[in-house]
């Protein structure tokens, strides 16, 4: 079983890799997805203190961030 510290480090590494993958002119949707994952992971970890809470929080945050970013991109391009 992974410790919370190790799980948090793995989560941060995965997020850093995601940021590096979209480093060349990322869309708001991509940035919002990553931001949501980070915030969700931190909140999930703080609320539960468990690896599961961190992972679930990151997943939920990524989903919410993705939806917000998609709406921001649509409003920027006039709904297309």
Number of C-alpha atoms within 10 A of each C-alpha: 5 9 10 16 11 11 18 19 12 12 20 15 12 13 17 13 12 15 16 11 10 12 12 8 8 13 15 19 19 21 20 23 25 23 21 25 28 23 18 25 27 20 17 23 22 13 12 12 13 17 21 15 20 27 20 16 25 27 19 19 25 24 18 18 25 22 16 17 21 18 14 17 17 14 11 11 8 8 9 7
